[in-house]
C-alpha cells in the first residue's frame, strides 16, 4: 500500500501513520495526529496558521514539540512499523538512501542544538538529515522499450537520522602528528549509512531488499554491512578500489580500469531529469558489465590495507557517447547481483535511476513543506517537526508515482474518496473513467495545461490541484450543511 493511500482524507491518513506513537499520554498522541493532518491539508503552513489563529491550540502544539518523549523516532514509529510490515511480503524492494543538509539562517540568538552546515557556516546553522526510503520494485520489471524509469509504489520511511556537526577538537588542531590519528578515531559522518542499515535488519526468505545510493554510499563499511545483512545493493562507485583474487587476496588490478575495459554489450534508453544549467533530455546509454569481482578492504585504524574481508561485487558501466566528443554521463555501478545478460544490466541501470525519488523527497520537504522556513527556536523542536513533515513530503511524491502506475485502471482506483471524485467530475464536467483522466483533471486544477509537449504532471502540480480540490469539497459540504439548516 502506497504512503499516498487515504491522503485526500488528512485525519484518517494522519491517524494511520502517527496515531500509535508512544508518547506516554493519549492527549499528546491526538495532538500529533492533528498536527500531521494540518500539514497534510496545508503543506508548508506555520503552526499558528494550521490552528487558524487559536492561541490555545498553537501552544499545545509547541508543548508537544518540546516534550522529552516527542523525538523523531517516537513520532515516526507507527509509520515505520507500517512500512516494515509491507517489506515482509515476497518480492523485490528498493531501499533508497541519501543525506541532505537542512539550513536555517542564524537568528538574533543562536538556536541551541544545531551545528555549522552549508557554504556559509558563519551565517547558517543546521543538521545533516540522512533518510532511508522504501519502494516496491515491479515483479516483471519495466518494458525494455521504455525510456522512463518505472513508477514505483513508495511505501515510506524506514529510518531517519539527524546528525549535528561538531567543531574539530582542539587536540586535533594541536599539530600535524596528531591530526590524522585523531581524525580517524573520531566518529565519521559516513557512519550514517551503516547505522541506517542496522536499523532495518535483514530481509525474510523470498524477499530481496536492494540498497540504492549515490557516490556518498561508496564506503567500505557500508558495502560490507550490506553483504553481512543479506542486502542487495546498487551503489555508484566513487573510489577506484583495488581488486583482489583468491584466499590469499592477491592484487588483481583496479576497479575503474577493469570496468572501462569491458566493451559495450547493449544500450539503455533513459530520460534524464533537468539540472541547473542542463535541461531534461532523453539519451541512449551504453552498457557493459564485469565478471564477479572482490573489492579490497581499505586501511583503517588498527588494520592495514587488505586486512578486512573483501566485498564481492559486479560493476555495471553505464555511459554516454557524444557526437561532439565531449565526455558524457558515466555511472560505474557496484552491485551484489551477478549480472550475466543485458536485461539484468538494464534493470541495474533503472534501479539506480530510481534513486532520483529521494532527491524529489528532499525537494518536497524543503520547497513544498518549507522545512527550512520553520521558525522554531530549538533543535529538538525543529527535528520533531521535520520528522512529521518528512512523512507528509514523501506522500506528496508518492501521489505522482501513484498517478503513473496503472493509468488505464478504473477511476475509482485513483485513490480519491467518493465525494472527492464526484466533485472533481462536476468541476471539470467530464465523466473521468480512468486513473489517467482523474489525475490530469486534478493537475488541471493545479495549473497543468495538458498540452502535447508538457509531459505528465509532477508532484507539485498534483499537490496544488489536490489543495484546490479540497477547498471545493469543503465548499460543497458547507453549502449542503447550510441548505439543510435553512430547510
N, C-alpha and C positions, 0 to 999 in steps of 0.2 A: 504494500500500500504506500503510495507516494505521500510525502510530507505535505503536499498541497491538498490532500483529501479533506473535505469539510472546511476549506479555507474561506469559503463565502459565508460561513456561519462562525464569526470570530469567537463567540463564547464557547461553543462546542469544540472548536479546534483548540482553543487555549486549555480547556478542561482536559482534553485528551493528552496534551503534551506537557502540561505543568501541574495538573490537579493533585497528583500524588507526591509532590515534592516534600521531602522530610524536613519540615521547618519547625516542628515542635508545637505547633498551635494551628488549629483549623482556620482561625481567622487570618493568619499570615498566608496560608495556602490559598484562601479565597482572594486575598488581596493580590497575590501573584497572578492568579488566573485573570483577574480584572485588568491588571497592568498589561499582560500579554495580549488580551483581547483588544485593549485600547490601541496598542501599537499595530495590531492586525487591521483594525478599522482605519487608523490614521498613521501610516508609517512615517516616521520622522518627526512626529509631533512632540512637543515638550510635555512634561508630566502635568503642569497646570492646564495645558490645552486639552490633554486627554481627559482630565476631570472637569472640563468645562468651567474652570474658574472656581470650583468648590474647594475652599481652603482646607477643610477637614479631610477630604479625600486625598488631596495632594500631600498633606502632612503624613497621612497613613502610608502612602507610597514611599515617601522619604524614610519613614521609620522602618519600613520593611527592608529597604536597601541598606540601611545602617545596621540591621540586626546581625549579631555574630554568626547565626546559623544561615544567613542569606548569602551563601557562597555560590560562585558559578557552578560548581559541581552539584550542589544540592538543588539549585534551580533546574538544571538540565537532567537530573537523574531520571525522572519519568520518561522524558523524551528519549534518552539514550537506551532505556530499557526497551521501549517500543522498537527502536532500530535494531538492537541486538537480537531481539526475538525474531525479527524478519530474516536476519542473516543465518538463522539455523536451518532454513529450508534449503533443499538441494538446489544447486545452480552455481553460477559464477557472479561474483560481486566485485566491483572496483572500490578500493579504499583510497580516496583522493586526499593527498596530504600536502600542506604548504604552510608557510609563515608569511604574515604581513605585519606592517607597522601601523599602529594606531597613534596618531599625534594629536595633542591638544595644545593650542597656543598658551604660553605661560601667562597665568592670570596675575593680578596685583600681588597675591600671595601664592607661593608655590603649592601645588596640590600634593599633599603627602602621599607617599607610596608609589610615585611614578619615577621613571628614570629617563636618561637622555636618549633620544631617538631622532632619526631624520637627519637631513643635511645641515640643519641649523640647530645644533644641540644646545646652544646658548638660549635660544628663544622657544624651544619646544620641549615638552615633556610627553612621555607616552609609555608604550609597552609593546612587546612583540607578542602577537596573537598567533598561536600555532593550532591549526584545526585539522581534523580528520573526518572526512565526509564519506558516506556510503551510498553507492548507487548500484542498481541491478544491471547486469550486462545481458543483452538478448541471448536466448538459448541458441539460436541459429546464426547469430551474428548478422551484420548488415549485408545487404545485397552488394556484390563486388562492383557493380557499375556506379554505385552512389558515391558522390564526392564528399558529401557531408558525413560527419561522424553520426552514429545512430543517436536519436533522442533517448535519454535514459531516465527511468523512474528514480528520482532522488529520494532516498529513504530518510536521511537526516544525519545528525552529528553523532559520531561515536566517541570523540574525545576533543577537548579544547583546553589549551594551556596558556596562561598569562605569564610571560617572562619579563621581569623588570631588570634592565641592565644596571650593573653596579660599577662605580668607578674602580679603576685598577688599584689594588692595594699599594700603599707606599713602599712596602718591601720589594714589590715587583719593579718599582721605578728606581731602586737604590743603585743598581749598577748592571752592566751587561752580563756579568757572570750569573746573576740570579734570575734575569728576565725570562730566559727560555724555560728553565726548570720550574719556576713558579707559575708561569703562564700555562704550561702543560698540566700542572697539578690542579689548576683552577677548573671549576665546572664549565664545560663548553656549551655554547648555545646550540651546537649541533646535536647535543644530547636530547633535545626536544623531540627529534624524530624517533629515537629509540623508545623514549618514555611513552609516546602515544601508542606504539605497537604493544608494549607490555600491558597497557590498559585494556586492549581489546582481546588478548588471548589468541587461541588457535581455532581454526575452522573445524566444524564437525565433519564426519565422513560424507563423501559425495558432494562436498561443497568446496569451492575454490574462492579464496579471497586474494585479490591482486592489488598490491600497493602500487599506486601510480603517482609519480612525483617528478619534479624538475631537478635541475643540477644540484640544488641545495641538499638533496637527499643522497647524493653520491658520497656517503660516509661509510667507511668500512663497518663500523659497529651497527649501523642501520641495516646494511645488506646482510650482515651476519645474523642479526636478530630476526630478520625475515626468514632466513634459512632455518634457524633454530625453532621458530614457531610454526613452521609449515606454511608460511605465507608466500604466495607468488609475488613477483614484483616486476614492474616496468619502470625503470629509472633512467633518466637521461644522464649519460656519463659526463662528468666534469674533470675527472682525474685520469691522466694517462697511466694507468696502473700497470705494474709489472705482472707478467703471467708466469705460472709455474706448472710443472708437469710431474706426475709420479709421486710415490710415497716420500721420496727424498726432497720433493719440492724444488726440483731443478729449474733454473731460469729458462723461460720459453718465449722471450720477446716482450713487446709492449702492446697494450690494448689497442691504441689508435692505429698503429701500423697494421696490425692484424685485421682490424675492421675495414680499413680502406684498401686492403689488398684484395678483397673479395669482389668479383665482377657483378655487375647488375644482373639480377635474375628475375626482374619483373618490375612493374610500376604500381603506383597507388595514386589515384586522383583524390585531391583533398582541397576543400575550401578553407582558406586561411583567413582568420578574423583580422580586422583592421587594427593597426597600431599607430601611435603618434608618428606622423610623417610618412606612413605607409598605408595605403588603402587596402581594404579587403580584396582578395584575389583568389582565383582558382588555379592550382598548379598540378602538374603531373610530376610525381616524385619517383625516383629510382629506389629499388630495394635490394639489399643483399643481406646475407646472414652468415655467421661463422659456425664451425663445429663447436661443440661444448668447450668452454674454457675454464680455467681455475685462476681466480684473481688473488694475487699475493697479498698477504696481510701487511699493512704498513708498520713503521716503527712507532711504538708507544712507550710512555714512561714504564720502565721495568722490563721492556721487551724489545728485542732487536727486530729489524725488518724481516718479515717472513716467519717470525716465531709463531704467530697466531695461525689458526686454521684458515686455509684458503676458502674462498666463496665460489661455488660452482655457478656459472652463468653462460648465456649465449648473448652475443652482441648483434643487434639488428641495425644496420645502417640505413637511414632514410635521407636522401639528398636530392637536391635540385641541380639540374644542368641548365645554365642560362645561355642563350644565344649570343649575348653581348660579352661573354667571358667574365663577367663579374661573379665572384663567389656567391652562390645562393644558399638557401636554407640547408642545414645539415643537422640531423639528430643521430647520435650514437646511443642506442637504447639497450641498456642492460636488462635482461630478463632471465628468470629462472626456467622458463619454458624451453624445452629442446626443439627449436624451430627446424623443420625439415622441408617445408614446402612454401610456396608463395602465399597461399591463403592464410597460413599461420603467421607469416611475416606481416601481411596486411592487417591482420587482427591486432598484432602488437602495435603497429603504427596508429590504428584507430583508437586503441585503448589509451595510448599516450595523448592523442589529440583530445580525448575526453577530459584530460586534466584541466582544460580551459574552464570547465564548470566551476572549479574552485576559485578561479580568478573572477568569474561572474559573481560568485558568492561574496567575495571581498568588495566588489563594486557595489553590490546591492546593500551590503552592510554600511558602507561609508557614504555612498551617494543617495541611495533610496531611503535608508533608515537614519542617516545622519549621525552615525555613532561618534564621529569626531566633532559634532556640534553639541554634544551633551554638556550641560552647564554644571553638572555635579562636581563637588569640590574635593572629593577624596577618591583615592584609587579603589577602595573597597566598594563604594557606590558605583563608580564607573564600570568596574569589572562585572558586578552583579547585573547592571543594566545591559551591558554588552552581551552577556550570556543569554538574556531573553531576546534581544534584538537579533542575535545570530540565528536563532531558530526561525524567527519571522522572515529574515532575509533569505534564508535557504528555501522557505516556502514560496517566496516570490519567484526565485529562479526555477523552482520545480513547476510552477504554473506554466511557464513557457515550455518546459520539457513535456509536460502532460499534453499540451495542445498539439504536439507533433507526433505522438506515439501511435495513435490509431485514428488518423484524421477522417477516415470513411466510416467509422463506427456511428451508431445512432446518437443523436444529440443528447439524449438522456445520460450518456456515459461521459459527458464533458466535465462532470464534477460540480455542476451548478445545481442548487436546490430547485424544486418545482416552481416556487414563487419567483426566483431569480430568472429562470429560463422563460417563464411566462411574461415577465416584464420586459426582458430583452427582446423577445419576439414582437411584443407590442410596440416597443420603441422603434425597432428597425422595420416593422411592418412586413416581415417575411417569415415563412414557416420555420426556417432553420432546422433542417432534418439531420445534419451530420455534425460531428465534433468540429470539423474544419470550419463549417459555416458559423457555428457558435462562437469560436474564438476569433474569427475575422470580424464578426459583429461586435464582439467585446473590444477588439483592437480599434474598431472604428470609433467607439466612444472615447478611446484614449488618443485619438488623433491620427491613426493609421489610414492612409489614403487608399490602400488596396490596389495601387497601380501595378502593372505587369513587372516593372523593374524594381519595385520596392522590397520584394522578398517577404518572407514570413515575419510576423510581428515579434518583437523581442519582449523581455520580461518587463521593461519599463513601460512600454505601451500597454501591455496587458494589465499591468498594475494600475495605471491611470484609468483604464477602461473599467476595471473592477470597482475602483473607488466611485466612479460616476454611476455605475450600475447600483451600487449600494445606496447611494443617495436617491436614486429613482425608486428603489424598492421601499425605502423608508418613507418616501413621499406618498407612495401608493397606500402603505399601511396606515399612515396618519390620515390620509383622505378618507379611507374606509372607516376608520375609527370615528372621525368627526361626523360622517354621514350617519353612522349608527346612533351616535348621541343625539343628532338632530331629529332622527325618526323616533 
